[in-house]
Amino acid sequence: MVVKTQQISIPSILKIGSGEINNLGKYLKENNFPEIACFFSEGIEELFGEEISKSLKEADIKILHKNVISDISIENIMHNAFEIPKKVDALIGIGGGKALDYAKYCAHVLKLPFISIPTSTSNDGFCSPNSSLLVQGKRKSVHASIPYGVIVDIDIIKSSPDSCIYSGIGDLISKITAEWDWQEATKRGEQNFNDFGYLISQNSVMDFLCYQSIQIKEEKFLYNLVVALLMNGLSMEIAGSSRPASGSEHLISHTLDKIAKNPQMHGLQVGIATYLCSYLQNNQFDVVKKFLCSTKFFDFVQQNPLDKEDFINAVKQARCAKEDFYTILSEDKMIEKAIKFINTDEILNKLLK
């Protein structure tokens, strides 16, 4: 009998705490990465460049290549990746999604270690095996590699805009509906299931929901949010797919990105869609509602509501966003039920105008 085994990658460097940006050079030196390439989000070097430069200089780490990222088209990355000097030992991404996704995919192409240094917690992408890139002008999730290292400075996360934190909250709670969709797809024989990947994703969300504080700028709250999002990134590596973290709610958000007049941050759209989809699934709806109320997620989104017509159209078109991807929205009767709920629910009528 042949016993099948599965190999997974996990970060070798994993640091979460206050002031960690000042230790970047030390961690690179400990892991024998003396020569690096750095990729910054726009404006990030101006904010944190001094601390980073000091840390690298103290550890005698040299930057051989540096780039500020604005264009995340896969064609641009493939062209620029091979301009990075061959002597580079590791690629460092510092900032939001664009810089991290760009550097992560570059590292994947060049087969080099990637160190992820997020400056916000707007989603779980900072520790996922995927990159969100433009492919022929359309935003797509492209397979990359799990980061070799993740360094999160809670002081930096605390200084990020509230929108980024609320986006992270929305992305985290979405795992509840994503896991339901994954299980249902498996029952229909349309998807492979991974017990461990499911357990990691489920526990990360449940642990966070049990955390009592709802002060989004509190250090412990942010630490727990970072850990939960990080574990969800790892759950995708374990499962070999995005299923533990992405379901019907993500399809709505992806569709909004394409059709909405003014798309909003991914996690904000996903959070609203999770509220709707948990209702359709009859799946922990009260838990989702209570959490998004208590964290003031709904209050924040209400300040800049989504377009109701766009949202309804996104619900109607969502199942076309991915082929052979069963979710609750694959059922015709659920589309009708969703539209009725959107038109009658008190909360959604404040979030969608």
C-alpha positions in Angstrom: 0.0 0.0 0.0 1.3 3.5 -0.9 0.7 6.1 1.7 0.2 9.6 0.3 1.9 12.4 2.2 1.7 16.1 1.7 4.4 18.6 2.1 3.5 22.2 3.0 5.5 25.4 3.5 5.4 27.6 6.5 7.2 30.8 7.3 10.7 30.3 8.8 10.6 33.9 10.2 7.5 34.9 12.1 7.6 38.0 14.2 4.6 40.0 15.5 5.0 42.7 18.0 5.7 46.4 18.7 8.8 47.9 17.1 9.6 44.9 14.9 10.5 47.1 11.9 13.6 48.0 13.8 14.7 44.4 13.9 14.5 43.7 10.2 18.3 43.8 9.7 18.9 41.5 12.6 16.4 38.9 11.2 17.9 39.1 7.7 21.4 38.6 9.1 20.3 35.6 11.2 18.9 34.0 8.1 22.0 34.7 6.0 20.3 37.2 3.6 23.1 39.9 3.3 22.0 41.3 -0.1 18.3 42.0 -0.8 15.8 43.6 -3.1 13.1 45.9 -1.6 9.7 46.6 -2.9 7.7 49.4 -1.3 4.1 50.5 -1.6 3.7 54.2 -2.6 4.5 56.5 0.3 5.7 53.8 2.6 9.4 54.5 2.2 8.8 58.2 3.2 7.0 57.0 6.4 9.3 54.2 7.5 12.4 54.3 5.4 14.6 55.9 8.1 14.0 53.1 10.6 14.4 50.4 7.9 17.7 51.9 6.6 19.1 52.2 10.1 18.2 48.6 10.9 19.7 47.3 7.7 22.9 49.4 8.1 23.4 48.1 11.6 23.3 44.6 10.4 25.4 45.3 7.3 22.5 44.3 4.9 22.8 45.8 1.4 19.9 46.8 -0.9 20.9 45.8 -4.4 17.5 46.7 -6.0 14.7 48.9 -4.9 11.3 49.6 -6.5 8.1 51.5 -5.6 5.1 49.5 -6.8 2.1 51.0 -8.6 1.7 48.6 -11.5 0.7 45.0 -10.6 0.1 43.7 -14.1 1.6 40.2 -14.4 3.2 41.2 -17.7 5.1 44.0 -15.9 6.3 41.7 -13.1 7.5 39.1 -15.5 9.5 41.7 -17.4 11.0 43.4 -14.3 11.7 40.3 -12.3 14.7 39.4 -14.4 16.2 42.9 -14.0 16.8 42.0 -10.3 20.6 41.3 -9.8 21.3 37.6 -9.5 23.3 38.2 -6.3 20.1 39.0 -4.4 19.5 36.6 -1.6 15.8 37.5 -0.7 13.0 39.8 -1.8 11.4 42.1 0.8 7.9 43.5 0.3 6.9 46.4 2.6 3.5 48.1 2.5 0.0 47.2 1.4 -1.4 44.6 -1.0 0.3 45.8 -4.2 3.9 45.7 -2.9 3.4 42.4 -1.2 1.6 40.7 -4.1 4.2 42.1 -6.6 7.2 41.0 -4.5 5.6 37.6 -3.6 5.1 36.8 -7.3 8.6 38.0 -8.2 10.1 35.8 -5.6 8.0 32.9 -6.9 9.2 33.4 -10.5 12.8 33.7 -9.4 12.6 30.9 -6.7 13.9 33.3 -4.0 12.8 33.7 -0.4 10.1 36.4 0.2 9.8 38.4 3.4 6.4 40.0 3.9 6.2 43.2 6.0 2.6 44.4 5.9 1.8 48.0 7.0 -1.9 47.3 7.3 -4.3 44.3 8.0 -6.8 44.9 5.2 -6.8 41.1 4.3 -5.1 37.8 4.7 -2.9 38.2 1.6 0.3 39.1 3.5 0.7 35.4 4.4 -1.1 33.5 1.7 0.3 31.4 -1.2 -1.5 33.6 -3.8 -1.0 37.1 -5.4 -3.8 39.3 -6.5 -2.6 40.7 -9.8 -3.8 42.2 -13.1 -3.9 39.5 -15.8 -4.8 41.0 -19.2 -6.3 44.0 -17.4 -8.4 41.9 -15.0 -7.8 41.3 -11.3 -7.1 37.6 -10.7 -5.7 35.5 -7.9 -2.5 33.9 -9.1 -0.7 31.1 -7.4 2.6 32.1 -5.8 4.5 30.8 -2.8 4.0 31.2 0.9 6.3 33.8 2.4 9.6 32.6 3.8 9.1 35.2 6.5 6.4 37.5 8.0 7.3 40.5 10.1 4.4 42.6 11.5 5.1 45.7 13.5 1.9 46.3 15.6 2.9 50.0 16.0 2.7 50.4 12.3 -0.6 48.5 12.0 -2.0 50.7 14.7 -1.1 53.9 12.7 -2.9 52.6 9.6 -6.2 54.1 8.6 -9.4 52.7 10.2 -10.5 51.5 6.8 -7.7 49.0 6.6 -8.5 47.6 10.0 -12.2 47.3 9.2 -11.3 45.7 5.9 -9.3 43.1 7.8 -12.3 42.5 10.1 -14.5 42.0 7.1 -12.1 39.6 5.4 -11.7 37.6 8.6 -15.4 37.0 9.3 -15.9 35.9 5.7 -14.2 32.6 6.6 -17.5 31.5 8.2 -19.4 31.5 5.0 -16.4 30.4 2.9 -16.1 27.2 5.0 -19.8 26.5 4.6 -19.5 26.8 0.8 -16.4 24.5 0.8 -18.2 21.8 2.8 -21.3 21.9 0.5 -19.1 21.8 -2.6 -17.4 18.7 -1.2 -20.7 17.0 -0.5 -21.6 17.5 -4.2 -18.3 15.9 -5.2 -17.2 19.2 -6.8 -14.3 20.0 -4.5 -11.6 18.2 -2.5 -11.7 18.7 1.3 -8.8 19.1 3.7 -9.6 18.5 7.3 -6.6 20.2 8.7 -6.9 23.3 6.5 -10.5 23.6 7.5 -9.6 23.2 11.2 -6.9 25.9 11.1 -9.3 28.4 9.3 -12.2 27.7 11.6 -10.2 27.9 14.8 -8.6 31.2 13.8 -11.9 32.8 13.4 -13.5 31.3 16.5 -10.6 32.3 18.6 -10.8 35.8 17.4 -14.6 35.9 18.0 -14.0 34.8 21.6 -11.7 37.8 22.2 -13.8 40.2 24.2 -12.2 43.6 23.4 -13.7 45.6 20.5 -11.3 48.5 20.6 -9.9 48.3 17.1 -6.8 50.3 17.9 -5.9 48.3 21.0 -2.6 46.4 20.7 -4.1 43.1 21.8 -7.0 43.4 19.4 -4.6 44.1 16.5 -2.3 41.3 17.5 -5.2 38.8 17.5 -6.5 40.1 14.2 -3.0 39.7 12.6 -2.6 36.2 14.0 -6.1 35.1 12.8 -5.5 36.5 9.3 -2.1 34.9 9.2 -3.5 31.5 10.1 -6.1 31.8 7.4 -3.3 32.5 4.9 -1.6 29.3 6.1 -4.9 27.3 5.8 -4.9 28.0 2.1 -1.4 26.6 1.8 -2.4 23.5 3.7 -5.6 23.0 1.7 -3.9 23.7 -1.6 -6.6 26.1 -2.6 -8.3 29.3 -1.6 -11.4 27.4 -0.4 -10.8 27.8 3.4 -10.9 31.6 3.0 -12.9 32.4 -0.1 -16.5 31.5 -1.0 -19.8 33.2 -2.1 -18.9 36.4 -0.3 -15.7 36.8 -2.2 -17.4 36.1 -5.5 -19.7 39.1 -4.8 -16.7 41.3 -4.0 -14.8 40.2 -7.1 -17.8 41.0 -9.2 -18.2 44.4 -7.5 -14.6 45.1 -8.4 -15.5 44.7 -12.1 -19.0 46.3 -12.3 -19.3 48.9 -9.5 -19.2 52.6 -10.2 -17.0 53.1 -7.1 -15.6 49.8 -5.7 -14.6 49.9 -2.1 -11.8 48.1 -0.2 -12.0 44.3 -0.6 -12.6 43.5 3.0 -15.4 46.1 3.4 -17.2 44.6 0.4 -16.6 41.0 1.7 -17.8 41.9 5.2 -21.2 43.1 3.9 -21.4 40.1 1.5 -20.7 37.7 4.5 -23.6 39.2 6.4 -25.9 38.4 3.4 -24.5 35.0 2.7 -24.6 33.8 6.3 -28.3 34.6 6.2 -28.8 32.7 3.0 -26.8 29.7 4.4 -28.7 29.9 7.7 -25.1 29.7 9.1 -24.2 31.6 12.3 -26.1 34.6 11.1 -26.5 36.0 14.6 -22.8 35.5 15.3 -21.8 37.4 12.2 -24.3 40.2 12.8 -23.3 40.6 16.5 -19.6 40.7 15.6 -20.0 43.3 12.8 -22.2 45.4 15.1 -20.0 45.2 18.1 -16.8 46.1 16.2 -18.7 49.0 14.7 -18.0 47.6 11.2 -21.5 48.5 10.1 -21.2 52.0 11.5 -18.0 52.5 9.5 -19.4 51.3 6.2 -22.5 53.3 6.7 -20.4 56.5 6.4 -19.8 55.7 2.8 -22.5 53.2 1.6 -22.1 51.0 -1.4 -24.4 51.4 -4.4 -27.4 49.2 -3.9 -28.0 48.6 -7.6 -24.4 47.6 -8.1 -24.6 45.2 -5.1 -27.7 43.5 -6.4 -26.2 43.1 -9.8 -23.0 41.7 -8.2 -25.2 39.1 -6.4 -26.9 38.1 -9.6 -23.6 37.8 -11.5 -21.4 36.4 -8.7 -21.6 32.7 -9.7 -20.1 33.5 -13.1 -16.9 34.9 -11.4 -15.4 31.4 -11.1 -16.2 28.4 -13.2 -16.9 25.1 -11.4 -17.0 26.8 -8.0 -20.1 25.8 -6.1 -21.4 28.2 -3.4 -24.8 29.1 -2.0 -25.2 31.5 -4.9 -25.2 28.6 -7.3 -28.8 28.0 -6.3 -31.3 30.0 -8.4 -33.8 30.3 -5.5 -31.1 31.9 -3.3 -30.6 34.8 -5.7 -34.3 35.7 -5.3 -34.0 35.3 -1.5 -30.9 37.5 -1.4 -32.6 40.3 -3.4 -35.6 40.2 -1.1 -33.3 40.4 2.0 -31.3 43.3 0.5 -34.5 45.2 0.0 -36.1 44.5 3.4 -33.2 44.2 5.9 -32.8 47.2 8.1 -29.0 47.0 8.3 -28.4 46.5 4.6 -30.7 49.5 3.8 -28.2 51.6 5.7 -25.1 50.1 4.1 -26.5 50.1 0.5 -28.0 53.3 -1.0 
